[in-house]
Amino acid sequence: MKADFDIASYRYELSVEQIAQFPVQERDQSRLLVLDLKNGTLQHMNFIDILSIFQSGDLLVVNDTKVFPARLEGQKLTGGKVELFLLAYPDFQQAEMIEENTGHGLRKRLQCVNVPVLLKSSKKPKLGSRLFFNPLLEAELVDFFPDGKVIARLLFNVTNGSAPEEIIQKSGKIPLPPYIQRGKEHPADRERYQTLFAQKSGAVAAPTAGLHFSTALLEKVQQMNIEIAPITLHVGYGTFAPVRAKDIRKHKIHEEYVEIGSRTAEAVNRTLASGKKIWTVGTTTVRALEFASDENGRIAARQGWCSLYIYPGYKFRIVKNLITNFHLPGSSLLFLVAALAGRSLILQAYEEAKQLGYRFYSYGDAMLIIT
């Protein structure tokens, strides 16, 4: 098997101390490793210094998905603890209203919507069981699937005018990645595990390359006459799914919902035609742009479910320059950056980053790949 397709070729050792547990104090003060593929050089700077690489007329494409508090902690009727991890943001347009008798002649109004979830409990509740999170939110287990997923019916108590969207925000916890092991959510996570571009709720993980952009940095970007164009890709739980296939080509990538508007498509095509550079912020944005591209190297407005799997051998149509974080060994995200820059060169860059004390993964430092 060619090394580029062998999962063992994407393994590297990393000490626990280099996995960032907290973000740096200021977003734009993370470190930046610049990999220039034209001359094969590595350069080290602070993220804010990326401005010295950008030029007037360039385009910055970002993901405007917003992480929602997908982790719900509650209890069963018996009092036992239970946790639901929402795999999708509730589609309130599909919700229905019901009323339930609470006793003493009183009734409560419930807005109900089905959501796929993962269930965590010491003893698996039965089908139809009620789970209780707070006076405004309950859930009923509707269906179990062999792959471990569950359909839960969320019951929002809107009797007193509470909005379901607000109930989710107050009831849930931020779904930090499993390698951030602090034991509990930190108050700052509500802000810092969210990019400044975040607009549309739907992600269960942040598009972490965008976390490095501060308000001050974005103001300077705009002053340089650099346009910022959003796409939406709701990062799913599958982003943490391990690749178990020895031959990475046999791995089945997860689907994620994508939206690209006409204004962003026009901006991308206009920038390509002008010869200016497109700076793609994050692997999620890469997948979205390539998903919407055609054989002529242009994109059109598009929405739908994206299962595009990018690994070495993939021919990029749109993306040439990528801002990204450092990715887990043997992950599909590592395959993607290897497809752009070459596996050997990426792993060489990772080794140098390790030696120089870079911080890895979601709250860690950044990498810029220039082709």
Sequence and secondary structure as in RCSB ss.txt:
>XXXX:A:sequence
MKADFDIASYRYELSVEQIAQFPVQERDQSRLLVLDLKNGTLQHMNFIDILSIFQSGDLLVVNDTKVFPARLEGQ
KLTGGKVELFLLAYPDFQQAEMIEENTGHGLRKRLQCVNVPVLLKSSKKPKLGSRLFFNPLLEAELVDFFPDGKV
IARLLFNVTNGSAPEEIIQKSGKIPLPPYIQRGKEHPADRERYQTLFAQKSGAVAAPTAGLHFSTALLEKVQQMN
IEIAPITLHVGYGTFAPVRAKDIRKHKIHEEYVEIGSRTAEAVNRTLASGKKIWTVGTTTVRALEFASDENGRIA
ARQGWCSLYIYPGYKFRIVKNLITNFHLPGSSLLFLVAALAGRSLILQAYEEAKQLGYRFYSYGDAMLIIT
>XXXX:A:secstr
  GGGBGGGG     GGGB SS  SSGGGSEEEEEETTTTEEEEEEGGGGGGT  TT EEEEE EEE   EEEEE
ETTS EEEEEESS   GGG EEEEEEEETTEEEEEEEEEEEEEEEESS   TT EEEEETTEEEEEEEE TTSEE
EEEEEEE TTS  HHHHHHHH B    TT  SSS  TTHHHHTS TT  EEEESS  GGGGG  HHHHHHHHHTT
 EEEEEEE   GGGG     SBGGG     EEEEE HHHHHHHHHHHHHT  EEEESHHHHHHHHHTB TTS B 
 EEEEE     TT   SS  EEEEE   TT HHHHHHHHHH HHHHHHHHHHHHHTT  BSTTS EEEEE 
